Amino acid sequence: MFDSLVSTADAHPESPFRLIKPQNNRPVVLPPNTTEPAFQAALEDLRGEIGAEWVKVNDIDLVDGDYHAVPLSHDSYHILEQDDLVPSAVCWPENTEGVSRVVKWANKHSVPIWPISIGRNLGYGGSAPRVRGSVIVDLGRRMNRVLDVSEKNATCLIEPGVQYLSLYEHLQKTGLGDRLWIDVPDLPGGSVMGNALDRGVGYTPHGGIRPFMATFPKEEDLATAVDALRPLMLQKVIGNVPCLRLGLQDATMYHKKTEFPLRERGLVDRKKSQKIIDNLGTGAWVFYAALYGPDEITQPKFDLIKKSLSVVPGAKFYERKDVSPESYLHDYAKFTAGIPTWRELDRMEYIPNASHLFFAPISAIDGEDAVRQAKMCRERMEEYGFDYLGTFFIGHREMHHVISFMYDKTDLDMKRRALACIRALIDDAAMIGVGEYRTHLALQDQVAGTYNWNDNAVMRLNEKLKDAMDPNGILQPGRSGIWPKVYRGQGWELRGEEKVSDPKKREMDVL
Ligand SMILES: Cc1cc2nc3c(=O)[nH]c(=O)nc-3n(C[C@H](O)[C@H](O)[C@H](O)COP(=O)(O)OP(=O)(O)OC[C@H]3O[C@@H](n4cnc5c(N)ncnc54)[C@H](O)[C@@H]3O)c2cc1C
């Protein structure tokens, strides 16, 4: 195990990394504008506030681990240098009183702090802070209780460290699981709170079920399929958050990249690969959805959906009884019924040392809009040497278009290309009036800069609020591109050309 600088879910028996014990021989990255003695004195003070064993200096070697052993020492899916977004220390308060002590301590010593619940925000920065040398406040490790579940109101009161998996297990243990479901996302190891605070998405409408899948044979079917889905969503015929996924993206769960016919620069040859994708039964696009309620209600709905989507020539429909035991549809059935699964982790086999970085623009539920975005992303990604792997998560009024960049994190050139490509895509999207719903720490300044209507009215308001509520600028400086006044105009914003995030380090590197 990584000493204790590993997330709450450490020691998972499936993780080969749990037995690794990194050495403590890396120099600590100090918070900005402090000296080693001042920092040591501040940490001593913090130990006095919450107990010496609950404060650890981050001096361990950086080991990326895996989903089951997420380090708190850095962003394990690093897109900048591995040692760029690193904290100076991690602390674990026990309760709200302890959190209050930590915040007062940070104000007293002007040390930036970065709260996390579990630290599995993988693809968006993981557990890492935006400002190097911040102190991570891990709220999940000691505050991880389900405080209350109200069966009557179908609500729960939980502490930050409650994972989807642990909430599910709690419901099973207390016998409430047959009446109450949770809204699980693709993977259940994150916290309910962290996912909500970073605007994450699950799949259920909180509601009895019947999952199905529909496949569309050609990539050009996207527009017709989306237009046919719009009324079904607006009229709430489909009540959950269904997804429309590129066949190749679905195939990454079953195949390694090298199993596909490849063309120049290692891109998948789509035409030649279609046979493999078709053999999986996913078509060029595959649609997963679930219907909730008694058969008397769901059967006519399913008939209507089939009729509506059959406007796409060659559309096929499958229920669980129609597909092989390996089909993802069985996993989809589980998590649309609130049952967590680890199936998404199979994607990590697609390329060696796989990491994800997500580009997540919003689209209207409109065929033309969806095609425009898919084309824009595909062209840009291929220019930078990446396959377009997109999924549309369909809400009642909009779609989250989540595009997965799969990169080998040991390949520096690939990392740089991934980052540069997303930077280009953020600008491309802004040009057509499209913004992102969520983004990686390294890209938050750029995305915030695209919401610039009326001479940056939103940012001016955000900054005013930030300065009023956090006058010393200690709470997550730089989160969502919002910088407190003590950091503003000093080169902390990342716009693209910077090699490292810390302006002081940048100057030193140049010298
Ligand atoms: C293969 C894969 C599939 C994924 N699928 C999905 C998916 O289906 N849906 C989805 O939404 N995401 C998905 N993700 C993204 C991510 O893994 C999840 O959203 C995860 O649940 C977030 O991690 P966490 O709960 O541990 O949050 P954390 O890392 O603990 O927190 C995320 C951020 O929220 C803030 N925060 C957290 N807790 C607090 C707090 N108590 N107080 C103040 N601020 C706080 C912090 O800024 C923190 O950096 C996926 C990622 C991967 C790699």
The ligand as a MOL file (V3000), in Angstrom:
LIG
                    3D

  0  0  0     0  0            999 V3000
M  V30 BEGIN CTAB
M  V30 COUNTS 53 58 0 0 0
M  V30 BEGIN ATOM
M  V30 1 C -13.8330 5.0380 -16.8080 0
M  V30 2 C -14.4950 6.2050 -16.0880 0
M  V30 3 C -15.8850 6.3130 -16.0930 0
M  V30 4 C -16.5150 7.3870 -15.4490 0
M  V30 5 N -17.8830 7.4540 -15.4820 0
M  V30 6 C -18.5240 8.5150 -14.9360 0
M  V30 7 C -19.9610 8.6230 -14.9820 0
M  V30 8 O -20.6730 7.7320 -15.4810 0
M  V30 9 N -20.5190 9.7220 -14.4510 0
M  V30 10 C -19.7680 10.6850 -13.8650 0
M  V30 11 O -20.3260 11.6630 -13.3950 0
M  V30 12 N -18.4320 10.6140 -13.7890 0
M  V30 13 C -17.7750 9.5630 -14.3080 0
M  V30 14 N -16.3980 9.4940 -14.2320 0
M  V30 15 C -15.6380 10.5780 -13.5920 0
M  V30 16 C -15.3030 10.3730 -12.0650 0
M  V30 17 O -14.5630 9.1920 -11.8740 0
M  V30 18 C -16.5350 10.3250 -11.1640 0
M  V30 19 O -17.3150 11.4590 -11.3690 0
M  V30 20 C -16.1940 10.1860 -9.6560 0
M  V30 21 O -17.3420 9.7900 -8.9460 0
M  V30 22 C -15.7150 11.4880 -9.0330 0
M  V30 23 O -14.8380 11.1750 -7.9810 0
M  V30 24 P -15.1170 11.4000 -6.4020 0
M  V30 25 O -16.5250 11.1610 -6.0860 0
M  V30 26 O -14.0990 10.5610 -5.7450 0
M  V30 27 O -14.8620 12.9400 -6.2910 0
M  V30 28 P -13.6230 13.7120 -5.6560 0
M  V30 29 O -12.3990 13.4620 -6.4730 0
M  V30 30 O -13.5580 13.4530 -4.2050 0
M  V30 31 O -14.1460 15.1780 -5.8670 0
M  V30 32 C -14.2720 15.8010 -7.1160 0
M  V30 33 C -14.0640 17.2930 -6.9130 0
M  V30 34 O -15.2220 17.8300 -6.2490 0
M  V30 35 C -14.8300 18.7180 -5.2000 0
M  V30 36 N -15.2350 18.1410 -3.9000 0
M  V30 37 C -15.3790 16.8200 -3.5990 0
M  V30 38 N -15.8410 16.6620 -2.3560 0
M  V30 39 C -15.9710 17.8920 -1.8350 0
M  V30 40 C -16.4210 18.3640 -0.5780 0
M  V30 41 N -16.8630 17.5090 0.3590 0
M  V30 42 N -16.4460 19.7070 -0.3760 0
M  V30 43 C -16.0440 20.5610 -1.3480 0
M  V30 44 N -15.6090 20.1590 -2.5720 0
M  V30 45 C -15.5790 18.8490 -2.8190 0
M  V30 46 C -13.3440 18.8830 -5.2990 0
M  V30 47 O -13.0470 19.9890 -6.0980 0
M  V30 48 C -12.8690 17.6340 -6.0020 0
M  V30 49 O -11.6970 17.8650 -6.7250 0
M  V30 50 C -15.7400 8.4070 -14.8300 0
M  V30 51 C -14.3410 8.2910 -14.8170 0
M  V30 52 C -13.7240 7.2100 -15.4300 0
M  V30 53 C -12.2290 7.1480 -15.4110 0
M  V30 END ATOM
M  V30 BEGIN BOND
M  V30 1 1 1 2
M  V30 2 1 2 3
M  V30 3 2 2 52
M  V30 4 2 3 4
M  V30 5 1 4 5
M  V30 6 1 4 50
M  V30 7 2 5 6
M  V30 8 1 6 7
M  V30 9 1 6 13
M  V30 10 2 7 8
M  V30 11 1 7 9
M  V30 12 1 9 10
M  V30 13 2 10 11
M  V30 14 1 10 12
M  V30 15 2 12 13
M  V30 16 1 13 14
M  V30 17 1 14 15
M  V30 18 1 14 50
M  V30 19 1 15 16
M  V30 20 1 16 17
M  V30 21 1 16 18
M  V30 22 1 18 19
M  V30 23 1 18 20
M  V30 24 1 20 21
M  V30 25 1 20 22
M  V30 26 1 22 23
M  V30 27 1 23 24
M  V30 28 2 24 25
M  V30 29 1 24 26
M  V30 30 1 24 27
M  V30 31 1 27 28
M  V30 32 2 28 29
M  V30 33 1 28 30
M  V30 34 1 28 31
M  V30 35 1 31 32
M  V30 36 1 32 33
M  V30 37 1 33 34
M  V30 38 1 33 48
M  V30 39 1 34 35
M  V30 40 1 35 36
M  V30 41 1 35 46
M  V30 42 1 36 37
M  V30 43 1 36 45
M  V30 44 2 37 38
M  V30 45 1 38 39
M  V30 46 1 39 40
M  V30 47 2 39 45
M  V30 48 1 40 41
M  V30 49 2 40 42
M  V30 50 1 42 43
M  V30 51 2 43 44
M  V30 52 1 44 45
M  V30 53 1 46 47
M  V30 54 1 46 48
M  V30 55 1 48 49
M  V30 56 2 50 51
M  V30 57 1 51 52
M  V30 58 1 52 53
M  V30 END BOND
M  V30 END CTAB
M  END
